[in-house]
């Protein structure tokens, strides 16, 4: 690996152990792991954003407004519900006295 033998790698690991200590090495490894995880998550977010930007977004078709006989039936139903004091999803205001 990188032109180094087993003994050179072992000596480097022993020097790292002596410099940082046995208690500090797991903390450093944990911090490194968290950093890599955050980096991967950020890369996924960017890739998802790029993919969604490249695809056209489909919007739902607009709702059609009821006209004619259907409109008067809907209006009378809304009026009777409001008169009974039932709150409407479309009309969150309470009925007026």
C-alpha positions in Angstrom: 0.0 0.0 0.0 1.6 3.3 -1.2 4.9 1.6 -1.5 5.1 0.9 2.3 5.5 -2.5 3.9 3.7 -3.9 7.0 6.4 -2.7 9.4 6.3 0.9 8.2 2.5 1.0 8.6 2.8 -0.5 12.1 5.5 2.1 13.1 3.2 4.9 11.9 0.3 3.6 13.9 2.4 3.3 17.0 3.6 6.9 16.6 0.0 8.1 16.2 -1.0 6.2 19.3 1.9 7.8 21.3 1.1 11.3 20.0 -2.6 11.3 20.5 -3.1 8.7 23.2 -5.5 5.8 23.4 -8.3 7.9 24.7 -8.2 10.5 22.0 -8.1 8.2 18.9 -11.7 6.8 19.2 -13.0 10.4 19.7 -11.2 11.5 16.5 -12.5 8.5 14.6 -16.1 9.2 15.8 -15.8 12.9 14.6 -14.4 11.7 11.3 -17.3 9.3 10.9 -19.9 12.0 11.6 -18.2 14.4 9.2 -18.3 11.7 6.4 -22.0 11.0 7.2 -22.9 14.7 7.0 -20.9 15.1 3.7 -22.8 12.1 2.2 -26.1 13.5 3.3 -25.3 16.9 1.8 -24.3 15.2 -1.5 -27.6 13.3 -1.6 -29.6 16.5 -1.0 -27.7 18.2 -3.9 -28.2 15.2 -6.2 -31.9 15.1 -5.4 -32.3 18.8 -5.9 -30.5 18.6 -9.3 -32.7 15.6 -10.3 -35.9 17.4 -9.3 -34.8 20.6 -11.1 -34.2 18.7 -14.3 -37.7 17.0 -14.3 -40.8 19.1 -15.1 -43.1 19.4 -12.1 -46.6 18.3 -12.7 -49.3 20.5 -11.2 -52.8 19.2 -10.5 -55.5 20.4 -12.8 -57.4 23.4 -11.5 -60.7 22.7 -9.9 -63.7 23.6 -12.1 -66.2 26.1 -10.7 -69.7 24.8 -10.6 -72.1 26.7 -12.8 -75.8 26.5 -13.5 -78.0 24.1 -11.4 -75.1 22.6 -9.6 -73.9 26.0 -8.4 -77.3 26.9 -6.8 -77.5 23.5 -5.1 -74.0 24.0 -3.7 -74.8 27.5 -2.5 -78.0 26.4 -0.7 -76.1 23.5 1.0 -73.4 25.9 2.2 -76.0 28.4 3.4 -78.0 25.8 5.4 -74.7 24.4 6.9 -73.7 27.9 7.9 -77.1 28.6 9.3 -76.8 25.5 11.5 -73.5 26.8 12.8 -71.3 24.2 11.2 -67.9 25.6 10.3 -66.9 25.1 6.7 -63.4 24.1 5.4 -63.7 26.8 2.7 -65.2 29.4 5.1 -63.5 29.2 8.5 -65.5 32.3 9.7 -68.3 31.6 12.2 -71.9 32.3 11.1 -72.9 35.9 11.6 -75.9 36.6 13.9 
